[in-house]
Amino acid sequence: MSVEMYQKTYIQMQFAERIGGANYGKDTAIYKFEKIKRAKAAAKKERPELELIDMGVGEPDEMADEGIVAKLAEEAAKPENRGYADNGIAEFKIAAARYLQEVFQVDGIDPATEIVHSIGSQPALAMLPTCFINPGDITIMTVPGYPILGTHTQYLGGSVYTVPLTVENHFLPDLDSIPEDIALKAKLLYLNYPNNPTGACATVEFFTEVVAWARKYNVIVIHDAPYAALTYDGVRPLSFLSVPGAKDVGVELHSLSKSYNMTGWRIGFVAGNPLIVKAFSDVKDNNDSGQFIAIQKAAIHGLAHPEITEAIAAKYSRRHNLLVTTLNELGFSAVKPKGSFFLYVAIPKGVDGGPRFESAEDFSQYLIREMLISTVPWDDAGHYVRFSVTFEASGTHEEQSVIAEIKRRLSQVNFQF
């Protein structure tokens, strides 16, 4: 055996079981987003004359507000901001507490002990299981949904119990459906409202039920709320922490990525129960050295100006109206979401004289291949595709043009429902 072959072999044997062990890299399965990526590339190559309309991208289509960008430039030029931020500057925590009070009517948050910044929501979700999960412990999650908390639960030797989100229950989990033995053994309950991908919003009544359920079974609630301020048609932004008793059982994660067009800036915060915040801070202290102080100070400017988010929400609401109307004219059963920039739509059964769709993935691939319209399929609890209204368009005229082109392409066939 050559030295090169030996080195490859010994390295192959060293991978942790959590990522596949000795079989790491040998799995030939192609996952959902990779299939979408490949299908988009193939479709663009096959039909270069037709522009791809990407309705699958889950991130804002515009730059951050000019005031936020200017604040970053100002603060980045100051030598006192160049060092490690560790677990965040006090000014950011104070701004986050004020933001929770002003936008969500959350009172009584102590910025010193009940808020800590994070480098976006994803790292916070990845770290939180480290605070609680031992081998054999259970995390309860909803499906469809964002898998990070579950992935890291499994990395730590825990397991994940899933609860489906269905239209019959307004895309809220039925907590009563969770078996008693699962509830008694669970450590964490993960929620996300407004929800990705369904766009559903929680209610005060539901969050009140969650608090009572968590107390009954001694479960910690992790509410991921990156879309919390993006609500429409009179629905007020709702925080889990605004419900009595919520701070006794859990924390809420906020991010400026979606609500302030700051996806790549990587800044957010964890707020709520002080003991959970402390534990997360300790784990975080062993994972990163904090976000650049200039970014924190730019975020402070954003948090002090929630009208920035209100303008962004108005844009998404307008686009949702256009898209929902168009899809329903074509026979779909689209319902405008109450929050987020996602529209979750049940797929058709097939096309007259054309293919049948056995899954959302079948339909999504068809849309990319035949019409150069990209969506994200979800087959976890029914067959749905997720449209995102973050498509590239500058102003209302371009928005209308994009939606009109979608209608033109979809109108080329008759869908069966």
C-alpha positions, 0 to 999 in steps of 0.5 A, a space after each residue: 500500500 502506498 503512503 498516500 493510500 495509507 493516509 487516506 485509509 487511516 483518515 477515513 477510519 478516524 471520522 466520528 460516528 455522528 457524521 458517518 464514521 468510516 463511511 463518511 463521504 461514501 453516501 451517494 444520496 443526493 439531498 434536497 437542496 443539492 438536487 435543487 441546485 443541480 436542477 437549476 444549473 441543468 435548466 439554465 444550461 438547457 434553456 439559456 434564453 429563459 431567465 430562472 425565477 428563483 422563488 426558493 431563496 430564503 434570504 432578503 433580496 435587498 441591502 441593509 438600511 443605509 443608516 445601518 450601513 453608515 453606522 457600521 462604517 463609522 464604528 469600524 473606523 474606531 480603534 476601540 472597537 477592534 478587539 474581541 467582543 466575547 459575550 457582547 457589549 452592554 449597549 447591545 443587550 440594553 438595545 435588545 431589551 428596549 426592542 423587545 419592549 417596544 415591538 413586542 411589549 415584553 416587560 421586565 427583561 434584565 439586559 445584564 442577565 437575561 440577554 446575550 448576543 449571538 453570531 446569528 440564530 444558527 450558531 445559537 441553535 447549534 450550541 443550545 443542545 450542548 447545555 442540556 442534552 445527554 445521551 438518551 435525552 429527547 428533543 421535540 421538534 416540529 416538521 416541516 422545519 429547520 433541523 439544526 437543533 435536532 442535528 446537534 441533539 443527535 450529535 450529542 447522543 440524543 434523539 428527536 421526536 417530531 410533531 407534524 404541522 398540519 393545515 387542520 391545526 393551523 400549522 401549530 403542533 398538537 401538544 396533546 398528541 405527544 405520548 406521555 413517555 416522550 414528554 416525560 423524557 424530553 429535555 427540549 421543545 423547539 418552536 419557530 413562529 412565524 414559521 418556516 416554511 408554513 408562514 403560520 403565526 402563533 397566538 397568545 392562547 397557543 403560547 399559554 398552552 405551551 407554557 403550561 405543557 412545559 411546566 407539567 413535563 419539565 421541558 425547556 422551550 426554545 422559541 426561534 423567532 427570526 421572522 417575529 417582526 415580519 407580520 401582515 394585515 393587522 397581525 401584531 408581532 408576538 413574542 413568546 416572552 410576552 406570555 406570562 410564565 414564558 421566561 420561567 420555562 425557556 428562551 427566545 432567539 431573535 435575529 436581524 438577518 431577515 427583519 433588517 436585511 442583515 443576513 450576512 452580518 450574523 447578529 442576533 440574541 438569546 433572551 429569556 430565562 437567566 439560567 439558560 442564558 447563563 448556560 448558553 453564554 458559558 458554552 458560547 464562550 468556548 465556541 467563539 469570541 463574539 461578533 465584531 463590536 462595530 456590527 453590534 453597534 450597527 445592529 443597535 442602530 437598527 433595533 432603535 428603528 423598528 420602522 425599518 422592519 415595518 417598511 420591509 414587511 410592507 414590501 413582502 405583504 404586497 408581494 404575497 398579495 400578488 403571488 397568492 392572487 396569481 396562484 389561485 387564479 391558476 387553480 392552486 389553494 394558496 392562503 396568504 401567510 400571517 408572517 414570514 416571507 414564505 408561502 406554503 402551497 399544496 401541490 397539484 396532482 399532475 398536469 393534463 396530458 403530462 406527468 403525475 406528481 407523487 411528491 412535492 419534490 416531483 413537482 418542484 423538479 418539474 417547475 425548475 426543469 420545464 418552467 425555470 421556476 425554483 421552489 423548495 419542496 416539503 414532504 414531511 407532513 403532506 406535499 407542499 412547495 415553499 415559495 419565497 417572496 424575496 425574489 429580485 425586483 426593484 419597486 412595484 413595477 418590477 414585482 408585478 412583472 415577475 409575478 406576471 411572468 410566473 403566471 405566463 409560464 404556469 398558464 402553459 399547462 393545465 394543472 390537476 388538483 
